[in-house]
Amino acid sequence: MDIKPFTISIPQEDLDDLRERLAHTRWPDELPGVGWSRGVPLGYLQELAEYWRTSYDWRAWEAKLNAFPQFSTEIDGQNIHFLHVRSPEPNALPLILTHGYPGSVVEFLEILSLLTDPRADGGDPADAFDVVVPSIPGFGFSGPTHAAGWNTTRVARAWAELMRRLGYERYGAQGGDMGALIAPEQGSGDPDHVVGVHVNAATYGFIPFGPVDPDELATFTDTEKLRLERLNRFLTDGNGYFQIQATRPQTLAYGLTDSPAGLLAWIAEKFNEWTYPGTELPEQAIDRDRMLTNVMLYWLTGTAGSSARMYYENMHVSSWGQQPGTTPTGVAVFAEDVAIRRYAERANNIVHWSEFDRGGHFAALEAPDLLVGDIRQFFRGLRADQ
């Protein structure tokens, strides 16, 4: 039950070890002229790894993270690390934000002030939130999981207990990617306390499950067809990482835990593929140092393997296809997303739906203004139930 203050303090020898490993990377060869078509290009990764080794300043980012109130507690036998930023507004609505993969709490650093203190940004103080940002078990400073079974349902139960311990009777839940699986589970698992669920980068529960019937496909709008095409492209050419993590996470863990260059390639590829618009370099969409800080949270905590286990746990449960949730649900669909409303409505109580022509998978980093605006708009109608 104890909630303890938490401060990040990475030993210098860990940073020295990282630099030594990067300096002695054993690089593979590469076919000429293939670009990103077969994975991360050699030249790009060598340059990025050298920047990481010689120019990136972890201590500056450690201080930036430590500027936010952080805590840890044990729930269901698992350490839980979280940021807890209270609003100066007395009637702020509690809101729990859940990151995805390969993300971390770093995704949300720049939007915390916008959510907690809209008055300071010229916004309406009635839109203020008290914000809780936990690291998913198996990710970052929550540390590796120590038992099987940490799937999204179990995480949602842990989040309900976390909010209870913090004294919040009524609260909202928001999440993207894996967080877009966890947040709806919070709504269905804790309906007496969750006033609403808002998601972005939503997939399962918001997309067709299996092939689309030709008769139904004939009724698709052009936008729906584009999203289905994007989804099918991911399923045929972009989900190799998913299959490995969902089937052999332990085998993968050895390489990602031992080789910082390997971990960097594994994560940088997703930042390149999932940002919008598609560019030659991921840092054209997201600040390079911020991306590296995200990688650091996996490297320094040794959680590349345990974060992959979440995929295995989710694919080895029989909880798919449950009854639709009744909690009011809002969906923000950014330009790189694949959610289709007709399917989302079959599994969720959709009361709010927004579509944007920019932003991608990492919306809090790519289009923070749009994400914050949509979160504010969605929860305005639900605050009376607070």
C-alpha positions, -999 to 999 in steps of 0.1 A, spaced: 0 0 0 30 23 5 36 50 -22 72 61 -21 88 91 -38 111 81 -67 141 99 -81 160 87 -112 197 83 -104 216 62 -130 251 52 -119 279 67 -140 293 32 -146 261 23 -165 265 53 -188 302 44 -193 293 8 -201 268 20 -227 294 42 -244 319 13 -244 294 -11 -260 285 14 -287 322 20 -294 328 -17 -299 296 -25 -319 301 -53 -344 283 -40 -375 267 -62 -402 271 -57 -439 244 -43 -461 232 -46 -497 237 -15 -518 208 8 -525 181 -9 -505 174 21 -482 148 13 -455 131 -15 -475 148 -43 -455 152 -26 -422 172 3 -407 200 14 -431 236 7 -419 249 43 -425 220 59 -407 223 36 -376 260 41 -374 256 79 -374 228 77 -349 247 54 -326 278 77 -327 256 106 -318 242 86 -289 277 77 -278 293 112 -281 267 139 -281 235 128 -264 233 141 -228 214 117 -205 220 138 -174 201 167 -189 172 144 -196 175 127 -162 171 162 -146 141 170 -169 124 138 -158 132 144 -122 116 178 -124 82 160 -124 70 143 -92 76 106 -94 66 77 -72 66 40 -69 43 14 -53 38 -23 -54 6 -37 -68 -2 -74 -74 35 -82 -66 48 -58 -92 67 -25 -88 48 3 -105 66 36 -113 45 67 -121 45 104 -125 18 123 -106 13 159 -116 -14 177 -98 -32 207 -113 -33 241 -95 -70 241 -103 -92 229 -74 -117 210 -96 -93 193 -119 -105 159 -132 -80 130 -125 -67 115 -157 -44 84 -161 -23 84 -193 -9 51 -206 19 49 -231 23 22 -258 52 3 -275 79 12 -281 70 42 -260 74 53 -224 64 81 -200 88 103 -220 60 106 -247 39 128 -224 64 152 -208 56 181 -231 18 179 -227 17 175 -189 16 213 -183 -10 217 -210 -32 192 -193 -27 202 -157 -26 240 -161 -45 252 -192 -49 286 -177 -11 292 -181 -14 285 -218 -44 308 -223 -68 279 -221 -99 274 -200 -91 264 -164 -122 242 -164 -103 218 -187 -76 211 -161 -66 175 -151 -46 159 -123 -24 136 -143 -11 102 -135 14 87 -159 25 51 -150 51 29 -167 35 -3 -178 47 -33 -158 77 -47 -177 85 -12 -191 110 14 -179 113 22 -142 84 -2 -133 112 -27 -141 109 -62 -155 78 -83 -146 85 -112 -123 55 -135 -131 36 -146 -162 1 -131 -169 8 -94 -171 -15 -87 -200 -36 -56 -206 -65 -68 -184 -41 -73 -154 -26 -39 -161 -60 -23 -162 -68 -38 -128 -35 -25 -114 -43 10 -127 -77 8 -109 -59 0 -77 -33 28 -83 -60 54 -87 -78 41 -56 -46 44 -36 -42 80 -48 -77 88 -35 -94 93 -68 -130 82 -68 -138 93 -104 -113 96 -132 -107 95 -169 -84 71 -188 -64 79 -219 -40 57 -239 -24 51 -273 -12 19 -289 -10 -6 -260 -25 21 -239 -55 20 -263 -60 -16 -252 -55 -9 -215 -77 22 -213 -109 5 -226 -102 -24 -202 -101 2 -174 -136 14 -185 -151 -21 -186 -133 -33 -155 -138 -3 -133 -171 13 -146 -181 28 -113 -150 50 -112 -140 56 -149 -160 85 -163 -147 81 -198 -121 66 -220 -101 84 -248 -78 66 -272 -55 72 -301 -34 48 -322 -62 23 -316 -62 -11 -331 -78 -42 -317 -114 -34 -308 -114 -5 -333 -106 -24 -366 -120 -54 -385 -110 -87 -369 -101 -108 -399 -109 -104 -436 -136 -79 -446 -166 -93 -464 -167 -81 -500 -203 -69 -496 -193 -48 -466 -162 -36 -483 -184 -22 -511 -199 2 -486 -166 16 -474 -158 52 -479 -125 62 -496 -111 70 -461 -120 36 -447 -105 19 -477 -72 38 -472 -71 28 -435 -79 -9 -444 -51 -8 -470 -27 6 -444 -38 -20 -419 -33 -48 -444 1 -35 -453 10 -36 -417 -3 -72 -413 17 -84 -443 49 -64 -442 51 -45 -410 43 -68 -381 74 -90 -380 84 -75 -347 49 -83 -334 51 -120 -343 85 -124 -327 75 -106 -295 42 -125 -293 59 -159 -298 96 -158 -288 102 -128 -265 129 -145 -245 150 -153 -276 147 -117 -287 156 -104 -252 192 -116 -254 202 -94 -283 182 -63 -272 195 -65 -237 231 -70 -247 235 -48 -277 226 -11 -275 229 -8 -313 205 -37 -317 180 -21 -293 184 12 -311 177 -3 -345 147 -22 -331 131 9 -318 142 35 -343 126 14 -371 92 18 -354 97 56 -350 105 58 -387 76 36 -399 49 49 -376 54 87 -377 35 109 -402 42 119 -428 66 92 -438 101 106 -441 135 93 -447 145 99 -411 124 95 -379 139 126 -363 123 146 -391 90 139 -372 103 136 -336 132 152 -319 163 130 -320 172 134 -283 136 127 -273 137 94 -293 170 85 -277 157 92 -242 129 68 -250 154 42 -260 174 49 -228 145 40 -206 145 5 -222 183 2 -221 190 15 -185 162 -6 -170 169 -38 -189 133 -40 -200 135 -46 -237 127 -83 -231 100 -78 -205 82 -52 -225 82 -77 -254 65 -102 -231 34 -81 -230 27 -92 -266 31 -128 -257 7 -124 -227 -19 -106 -248 -18 -133 -276 -21 -162 -251 -54 -152 -234 -90 -159 -244 -104 -125 -236 -109 -113 -272 -144 -107 -284 -160 -98 -250 -192 -79 -248 -190 -42 -259 -180 -18 -232 -205 8 -219 -181 35 -207 -183 66 -229 -154 64 -253 -137 90 -275 -113 82 -304 -88 105 -320 -77 92 -354 -45 107 -366 -32 106 -401 -12 73 -396 -39 55 -376 -61 27 -388 -92 29 -366 -125 26 -385 -156 38 -367 -181 11 -378 -159 -15 -361 -151 6 -331 -188 10 -324 -192 -28 -322 -169 -31 -292 -172 3 -276 -197 30 -266 -184 56 -290 -196 91 -282 -168 112 -297 -148 107 -329 -122 130 -343 -101 127 -375 -69 147 -382 -48 151 -413 -15 151 -395 1 133 -366 9 96 -363 14 68 -339 32 89 -313 6 117 -312 18 133 -279 51 139 -296 40 145 -332 8 166 -328 6 175 -291 -18 204 -298 -43 182 -315 -41 155 -289 -45 178 -259 -73 197 -277 -92 165 -283 -87 152 -248 -101 184 -234 -130 184 -258 -140 148 -250 -139 151 -213 -158 184 -211 -191 166 -215 -182 141 -188 -169 163 -160 -204 167 -146 -202 130 -137 -169 136 -118 
